[in-house]
Amino acid sequence: MLYLQDIVIVRAGASEDEYGNGRPDWGDGATRIPVSGVNVQPAGGSTEDTDDKQVTVTGWRLYTPRGVDLDLRETDRVEAWGTTMQVIGKVARWPAPGGGVHHVEADLREVA
């Protein structure tokens, strides 16, 4: 695999709605973490029909090179190529023989 892609990890800040409830802030309150040297590939997609509206969900898979850990959380989003994707499920940190992280994998889904 080639690890030549640049992404930005977007971590939501915290804000409150008009009732004082906490909610994620994906705008100015978000932290943006630039990352170089990863690989993001299409991982299939699906078409769903909800309330008479057809929605296409595009899936992606993010990989890091061998020996590279990544500060990516299941609550984060990823920006690449003008597209925003959310992390789906747990981020997989594969163990290396002898300790540490062999590589990281994460499923992503495009955010509309």
C-alpha positions in Angstrom: 0.0 0.0 0.0 1.1 3.5 -0.6 0.8 5.9 2.3 0.9 9.2 0.5 -2.4 10.8 1.5 -3.0 13.7 3.9 -6.0 14.0 6.1 -7.3 16.2 8.9 -8.7 14.6 12.0 -11.6 16.8 13.3 -12.4 16.5 17.0 -15.6 18.2 18.1 -15.5 20.9 20.7 -18.3 21.3 23.3 -21.1 23.8 23.1 -24.6 24.1 24.7 -28.0 24.4 23.1 -30.6 26.9 24.2 -31.6 24.5 27.1 -28.1 24.1 28.5 -27.6 20.6 27.0 -24.1 19.7 25.8 -23.7 19.1 22.1 -20.7 18.6 19.8 -19.3 21.7 18.0 -18.0 20.7 14.6 -17.4 24.4 13.6 -15.1 26.9 15.1 -14.9 25.0 18.4 -13.5 21.8 16.8 -9.8 20.9 17.0 -8.2 20.1 13.6 -5.2 17.7 13.6 -3.3 17.5 10.2 -1.9 14.0 9.5 0.3 12.9 6.6 1.3 9.5 5.3 -1.9 7.5 5.6 -3.9 5.5 3.1 -7.7 5.9 2.6 -9.5 3.5 0.2 -13.1 3.0 -0.8 -14.7 0.2 1.2 -18.0 -0.2 -0.7 -21.2 1.7 -0.4 -24.9 1.1 -0.1 -28.1 2.7 -1.2 -30.9 3.1 1.3 -34.5 4.2 0.8 -35.7 6.2 3.8 -39.0 8.1 3.8 -39.2 7.9 0.0 -35.8 9.5 -0.3 -32.9 7.5 -1.8 -29.6 8.0 0.2 -26.2 6.7 -0.9 -23.8 5.9 1.9 -20.1 5.8 0.8 -17.7 3.8 3.0 -14.0 4.2 3.3 -11.2 2.5 5.2 -8.2 4.3 6.7 -4.8 2.5 7.2 -1.6 3.7 8.8 1.8 2.3 7.8 3.5 -0.3 9.9 4.6 1.0 13.3 2.5 4.1 13.1 -0.2 4.8 15.8 -2.7 7.6 15.2 -4.6 9.8 17.6 -7.9 8.9 16.2 -11.0 8.3 18.3 -14.4 6.7 17.4 -16.0 10.1 18.1 -13.8 12.0 15.5 -14.4 12.9 11.9 -11.8 12.8 9.1 -11.5 15.4 6.2 -9.9 14.4 2.9 -10.3 15.6 -0.7 -13.1 18.1 0.4 -15.1 15.2 1.9 -16.0 14.8 5.6 -16.3 11.3 7.0 -17.2 10.1 10.4 -15.4 7.2 12.2 -17.7 4.2 12.4 -17.2 1.9 15.4 -13.9 1.3 17.3 -10.6 2.3 15.8 -8.5 -0.9 15.4 -5.0 -0.7 16.8 -3.3 -3.9 15.8 -0.6 -5.1 18.2 2.9 -5.6 17.1 4.9 -8.6 18.2 6.9 -7.5 21.2 4.6 -4.6 22.0 3.4 -1.4 20.5 1.1 -0.9 17.6 1.7 -2.6 14.2 -0.8 -0.4 12.4 -4.2 1.3 12.7 -7.4 0.7 10.7 -10.6 2.6 10.9 -13.9 2.4 9.0 -15.3 5.8 7.8 -18.6 6.9 6.3 -19.2 10.1 4.4 -21.1 12.7 6.3 -23.8 14.5 4.2 
